[in-house]
Amino acid sequence: MKEVMLHLLTALVLSLNGVAPGYVNTFAPTTPTTTTTSSSGTTSGGALSCRGSKYRSIDSSCSSKINPTWGKADQPYARLLPPNYADGISRLPVMANGSEYANARSLSFNIFSIDETRDPNNTLLNIFFLQAIANDLNQPANSNDVVQCCANGQVIPDAPSRCYPVKVPADDALYSWFKIRCLNYVRALTSPPKQPGQPVQQINSATSLLDLSFLYGSTVVQSNTLRAFSGGRLKTVRRNGGEWPMTDPAGCSAEVNVCYLVADSRSYQFPMSATVHLIFLREHNRLANQLKLVNPSWTDEVLFQEARRINVAQYQYIVYYEYLPRILGRTNMLFDRLIFEGTGFASDFNPYQDPSSLSEFGSVLIPFMQSQLPGSFDFYVNDTIQSVQLSSMTSKLDTLENTFSSIFTGLLTQTTNLLDSSFSIQWKNFMYRGHASLGQDLLALDIQRMRDFGFARYNDYRTRCGLNRFATWEAYSTVFRIACPTTIDMLQKYYSSVDDLDLFVGALFEEPLAGSMMGPTFQFIMKQQFLAARTGDRYFFEAGGQEGSFSAGQLAEIRKTTLARLMCNAFPTTSQINADVFSPISADKPAVACKNLPSVNLALWRV
């Protein structure tokens, strides 16, 4: 009883310090599924049990022993607020007056501009590293069967019930020229309500922990297909002096012209995103090779698990101490206890914290951050710049190996667009077009997914974030980063009142907080997501006193990590690199020699 009271007191203290998000968790048990730690697998009653282990599970079960399913793959998302379904269960949201929300394509085309203003402070690596994080934490479940809701650009009559296509207006300025009236969208898979009258719950196929699931997989079966089962390594082949994933002809499609054996095909959506995957793939095998030299007696299993453990720790350190401070502001992160100064362990693990990924993070905040993505990619060849449209690079992986040095240089040289309310014309009209004149409007499809998930209204999230609600359009306009009466006029055309504003639309126009790239609503969502990912994970790299904790010396070595060092490790022909690869080289931030960057001393892992 004393131990339980201590845990409850700890949870209360942490929540008062902003650690526990207080998710709406109608789908999670309020009592532990099991507390046994003496066995693995399932109990006779079918409940998941946890055994003591130094290593995190592949599917991230048992990240908390209080509820072993928290954070596990193929579990429901967490939410900051209950969904706003019209019938309280699954019917699409409607405005307060009962009318349907505005068409997603109309919002995408008319509300958000296509200006592309470059951000001189952020390299293109930022947005592709973010996409890796998003893939790691978020993958709405869908069936393996391809559900067609549109045929030849037209809505299919009597389409399957899961169809929820974006209907393109007849007077659309672009699609109408090609008689396209439909963009395919299929509603995400859900788990049934636990009790009658409760809302459906969308399922996250990814693990909810920052565990490089896009590299290692989210199931044991998937992970085993990726492992070499020799020396602790992942399967690769050597070509042109470097390691590459094995090819997988079974993964080919009409859209993908080179097929690699990887855990998450989204990692190879672009040659640029494939580069981020390669960094951690090659780092895993480098670590396994070095650990074998340090501990020749270690088995393949131990080498694999230790290499994975270090690789994940380095990745987590980069996410929290290199990448996120650029987005949220270092001072803000210290205040919110997302990061800490000092050399010791963090003591913020909370066994009562559900680390499940927020649906608001993956399906609202990430689409906003795609505004950083330019409409073209710059190849730097022989002191010349050759720009290629983004839509021409989607799934065209034949360029990855042949022009890899140019792709590598482009990621570190080209800058992102500003994070704002503008999206490239490519993103809104031409993605996945193949040989067609027009492609997909990915912003409209993202908005359609938000409706599918039934997110509550913007004003409700303002209240959840501790901010004031807006009663009038004039009051709302005071939070705009740039005052624009035309935008307010357009919003009034699509929303019957300011209280009907979608979360995405309302929060996207907010002025960023001091030191941050985000307004207060998105800042709050981002903060809650990454608080949960660290405080609900007993294997988080800074956690002390846990079965998987590093020694003090090992932790000090992990904190030497930089993404620049990992890129030098992965691409050994690189002699110089940006010390901060998320920032362009400048007079204040000159290139440095790879050999001068600190590296993790694996001698600390000798046993």
N, C-alpha and C positions, 0 to 999 in steps of 0.2 A: 504494500500500500504506500509506503514511504517513497519507493521508486516511482510509482505512478504519479503521486502528487508532485514530485520533483520535475517529472517530464511536463506535467500540465503547467507548472509555474514557469518552466523554461519557455514553453510555447507562448504563454501570455506575455512574458517579457519581450520575446522576439517580435510578437505581433505589435506591441506598443512601439517598437523601434522600426516598424515598417517592413518587417521580414515576411510575415505571413500574409499573402494576398487576400485571404478570405474569399476564395473562389466560390461561385455558385456550383455546388457539386451534388445536384440531385441524383446523379447517376453513380456516385461512389458510395460504398458502404460507410456508415457512420461508426461502425465498430471494426476492429481489425479482422481481416480474413483469417489470419493465423498468426501466432507468435512463436511457433516452434522453430528452432534452428538446428535441430539434430538430424534432419533428413532433407532430401532434395526431391524434386518432382512434385507430385500431388499427394494429398492425404486421401484416406479412404472415402472421405466425403467430397472429393473433387477440388478442395481448396488448395491454392498454391502454397507451398511451404518453402522456407529458406534454410539453407545450410550455411554454416560459416565458410566464408571464402575470402581470400585476399583479392580476388579478381571479380570485376563486374560481369554479370551475365551478358550474353550477346543480345538478348531481347530486352535488357535492362529491368527485368523483373527483380524484385528484392532490393531495389535501390533504397527502399524503406522497409524495414521488417514489420512496422506497424500495419502496413497494407502492402503486401508484396506485388500487387498488380499496378500500383501507382507508377507511372512513367513507362510501363511496359508497352511494347508494340501491340497494335490492334486493340487498343482500349479507347474509350471515348475521350474527346478533348475536354479540357477544363474551360470554364467561361467566367468572365468577370460579372456578367449579368445574364439572367435567364433570356432565352430567345423570345422574340416578339411575334410568334406565329399568330395568324388571324384566328385560328381555332384553338390556340394554346398547345397544339400537338405538332402539326407539320405543314398546315396550309400557309402559303406565302404571305408575308406581311402586307398590310394595307395601311393607308394613312388614317388619321383620326376621323376623317369624314367618311371612311369606308371605301374610298376610291383606290384604285391600283397605283402603285408607285410608278414613276416615269420609266420609260423604256431604257434599258442599260446602254444601248448603242446611242440613243439620243443624248444621254448624259455624257458619255465618253466624248462624243463628237463636238457637242456644243458648249459644255461647261469648262473643259480642260483644254488649254491652248497647246499648240505644237511648237512653241518656242524652244530653242536649244541653247541655253546660256551655260557655258562651261564653268566649272568650279576649279579655279587654279590651285586649290589646296589638296585635292584628292585625286589619286591615280585611279585608272579604270579597275585596278585590282580590288578596290573597295567594294564595288557592286558585285563582282563575281565571288569574292569571299563571303559577302552577305548571302548570296544565293546558296553557297555551300552550307552555311549555318541554317538557312531556312529549310533546305532539304534534310538536314540532320534532325530537325525538330518537328517537321511537318510534312505529311503526305495524306491528304484526304483519301479515304478508302474508296475504291471503285471496283466494279467487277472486271474480270479478265475479258469478258465478252464485249466486243465493240458494239455499243448501242447507237444506232443511227436515228437521229431526230430530223435530219435534213438530207435531201437528195437533190443534187444539181442546184443548190442554193435555195430550195423551196422546202417549206415545212411538210413533213410526211403525214398524211392523214392517218388517223388511228395509230399513231406512234406509241411505243411502250410508255407505261405510266411514269417511268422515271425521267422521261424527256422533259426538259425545261429550256428549250432553245431560245436564243436571243432573236427576237423578231425584228428584222431590219425595216425601218419605215420605207414606204414606197417612194418618198421624195428624198431619200438619203443622197447626199451630194456626191458620193463615190459609188457605193454599192448598187445604186439604182441603174447606173450605166451598164452594169453587167447582169442586171436582173437577179441580183442576190437579195433574198428576203429572209434568210435564216442562217444563223451561226450555231453550230452544234454545241449543245451543253446538256450533260446528263447529271441529274442530282446525285450527290455523294451518298454512299451507303451509310446506313444508320443502324444502330442497335435498337430493338423495340423498347418502348417505355417499360420501366420496371413495375409501374402501377398504371391503371387506366387513367387517362386524362393528363398524364405527364408528357412533356415534349420528347420528340425523338432526339437521339444523340449521335452526331456524326463521329465516325471512327477514324483515328489516326493510325495509319499503317506504319509510320516511323516510330522509333523510340522517342520518348520525350526528354531524354537527357542528352547533353552534349558529349556524345560518345563515339563520334565518327561513324555513325551507322551507314552513311553513304559510302564508306570505304569497307567496313567489316560486315555489313548486312544487319538485318533485324531479326533473323531466325537462325537457329543452329544449322538447319539444312542449307540455307543460303550461304552462311559463313563457310561451311565445309566445302562448298563448290569453289570458293575463292582461295582456299588455303593450299599451299604446296605440300604440306605435311612432311616437310624436310627443313631442318634448321630454323623452324619457327617462321618461315617466310610465307608471303602471299604469292600466288601464281603470277609470273611475268615471263615475257620473252625479251631477249636482247636484240635490238636493231639499231643500227647507226650509232653505236656506242652508248645506248641508254636502255633503261628498262621501260617496257610498255605492258599494259594489260594484254592478256591473251585475247585473240579474236574469238568471237562467238557467232558463227553463222546463223544460229537459231534466233539470235536477237535482231537480225536484220529486218528492215521493212522498206517500203517504198520511199519513206522520208529519210532514212538513215543509210548512208552509203558505206560506212565502215562500222562494224559491230564489235564492240569490246565486251569482254566478260567482266562486268562490274556489278556492284550491289544495287546501284540506283542509276538507271539510264539517264535521269535528269542531270547527272554530273557531266554528261557528254552532250548536253543540249547544244553547246557552242564549243569550239576549240578553246576558248578562253576559260570556260568553266572546267573543261577537261584538265587544263593546266593546274588548277587548284587541287583537283583529285590526285593528279600525278605527284604533287608535292608530298602529300601524306602517304601515298602508296610507296614511293621510293624511300621516304623516311622510315616507314615501318621495316622495310627489308634492310636498310642500312643499320637500324638499331638491332635487328635480329642478328645480323652478321657480327657486329661489334660485341654484343652480349655473349655470343658463342666463343669469341676470343677471350673474353673476361672470365667466363664460366664454362669451360669445355665439357663439363659433365652434365650440363643442363639438357633435359630432353626437348624434343620438338615442341611439346605442349607448353612447357615452362618458358621456353624462348619466345613462343608466339604470344603468350599471355603477358610476359614482362615487356616485350616490345610494344604491344598494344597499349598496355598501361602507361608507358612513358609517352607514346605518341599522343594518346588522348590527353594526358596532362599538359603536354606542350601546346596542343591545340586550345585547350581551355584557357591556358595562360594568355595566349595570343588574343583570344576572343575578348577576355575581360580587361586585359591591361594594355593591349595595343589597339584593337579595333573599336570596341564600344566607347572608350573615352572620346574618340573623334565624333561620335554620334550624339552621345548624351552629355559630354563634358566631364572631365576628370573631377572637378570640384563637386559637381552634382552627384557623381557616382560615389565619392567618398562620403558625402553627407547621407546618401541613401543606403550606405553599407553594402554597395555592390562590389566594391574593392576596398582594400585596406593598405595602409602604409605599415612598414615594419618587416621583420624577418621571420616571425614565428608562424605557427599554425593559426588558422581561423577557427573560431569556436561557435560558428553560427549554424551548424547543421541542426535541423529541427526534425525529429522523427515523425512529427505530426504534420509536416508540410507536404502537401500533394504537389509533386513536381510535374504533373501532366501539362503538356503544352497548351497554351491558350489558343483557342480558335481565333480570337481577335488578332493575335500576333501573326499567324500564318496566312489568314484570309483577308485581313484588312490592312495591317501595318506593312507587311511585305509588298503588297501591290502599290502602296504609296511610295515606297522606297525605290521602286522600279523607275520612278521619274529621273533617277540619276543615270539611267542607261542611255547613252547616245544612240543616234540612228545609224551610225556607221563605225567601223573599226579601222584604225590606222595601222597599216603595215609600214615599218621603217626598213627600207631596203636601199643599201648603197647611198646613204645620205639623202634619199628621197622618201616622200610619204605617199603611199597609195591607199586610198580609202575604199573600203568595201561595205556595201549596205548590210546592215545587221540581218535582214531577212535572207540575204544570200548566204549567210554563214550558219543558219540554223541546221543542225544535224549534218552539216557537210564536213565530216571528220577526215576526209582525204587530205585536207589542207593541214591537219594537225601535225603530222610527223614531217611532212615535206617543208613546211614553213615555220617550224616550231621556234626557231630563234627570233623570227620577226614577231610572232605572237607574244613571246616572252617579253621582248622589248616594248611592244605596244602596251601591254598591261602595266608596265612601270613608267611609261612615258606619257601616254594619252591620259587626259583628265576626264572625270565624269561630268555630267550635267549637274547643275544645281539641284538640290533636293527641294522641290517646290511643286506647284500645281500644274506644271507643264510636262507633257509626255511626247516622245518623238513620234513623228508621223509614221515611222516604220512600226512602232509598237502598236499603234492604233489602227493600222490598215493593211499591213503587208506580211505579218508573220506567218510562217508555215504555208507559204503560197505555192511552193514547188515551181511549176512552170506557168502558173496562172498569173494574170495581171494583178489581182488582189488576193490578199490572204486573210488572216484572222485579226480581229480587233481584240488584243489580249486584255486591254483595260476593260472593255465592255464585258468580256467573259469573267474577269475578276469581280466586277460589280454584280454579275449574275450569280456568282458563287456566294457573295455576301447575302443576297436575297434568299438563296437556297438555305444558308445557315440561319437566316432569320434574326440577324443581330438587332439588338435594341436600338433605339433612336439616339442620336448624338447628344441631345440634352440629358437623357438618362445616364449616359456615360460621363457627362460633365459632373453630374451629381455624384456618381460612383467615385470619381477622381477627387472629390472634395472641392469642386469648382462651382461657380454660380451657373444657374440655368439662364437661358436667354428667352425673354418674353416677346421681343420684337426684332425685326430684321435690323433696325438701326442699332440696337444693342449688340447684336451679333457682329455687325460690320466693324465694331471697335477692336475686335481681336485679329483682324486681317493683317497679314504681314505687309501687304501693300493695299492701301485703300482703293477699291474699284467698284464704283456704283453700278457699272455695267454687269459685273458678276452678280451682285445682289439682285438686279433686275431679272437676270436670267434664272437665278435660283427660285425667285418668286413665281416664275412661269411654270416650274416643275413641281414645286412643293406648296401645298395649300397653306402651310404656316411654318414658321421657323421651328416649331416643336416637332415637325415631321422630318426634319433633315436626317438623312442617313449618317451613321457614324463616320464613314469614310469621307463623304463630301464635307460634312461640317468641320471635322478635325483637320482636314488637309489644308484649309486656308488659314489656320491659326499662325500667329507670329511665333517664331522659335523663342524658347526660353534663353536666358543669358548663358552663354557658353555651350549651348546645345544647337543641334540642327533640327529639332522638333518642337512643335507647340506643346502645351501642357497636357493635352489629352493623349496624344501619341506617346509623349514622354512617360506618362504614367503607365500605359500598357507595356511599353518596352521595359520599364523598371520592374514591373510585376513578373514579366516573363523570365527575366534573368535573375531575379531574386529567387524564384521558385527553382530554376535550373541549378542553382548552387546550394541553397539551403535545404532542398529536398533530396539531395544526392549524397548518400553517405560515402560514395567513392570520389567525390569532388576533390581535385588535386590538393587543395589547401586544407581539407578537413583533417583534424588531428584526433587521435584516440580511437580510430576506426580500424577494422580488420585490414582495409586496403590502404591505410595511410602510409605515405613515404616516411623515411627517417628525416630528421632535421637537415642533415647534410644533403640528402637527395632532393629535398624540397628547395634548398638553396640553389642547387644545380638547375632544376626545372625553371627557376626564376631568371636564369640567364638567357632563356629562349627568346628569339625574335623570329618573325616570319622571314626576314632577310637571311638569317642563318640557315633556316630550313630550305630556302630556295637555293642557296649556295650548295647545300648538301645534295639536293635533288638534281641540280643541273651543274655538274662540276666544271664545265667549260666556262662558266661565269667567273670572271676574275674580279670585277667590281660591281657594286650594286648600291641602290639607295639604302642608307642605314635604316631609314623608316620607309618601307616599301609602299606604305599607304599614302606617302607624300611624294610629289615630284622632286627630282634633283634640283637644287637651287644653290645660290651663294650661301644661304644659311644652312642648307642641308645637302652638302656635297656627297658625291659617291665615295664609298669606302671599299677597301680591298676585302674580299671575302675572308682571307686569312687572318684579318684583324678583328673579325667579329667573334665574340665569345661563343663557346660551344659547351654543351653538357658533358661533364666528365663522367663517363660510365664506370670508371673504377669504383665509384661509390656503390655500385651494385654487385661488387665482388663478394661472394660468400664462401 
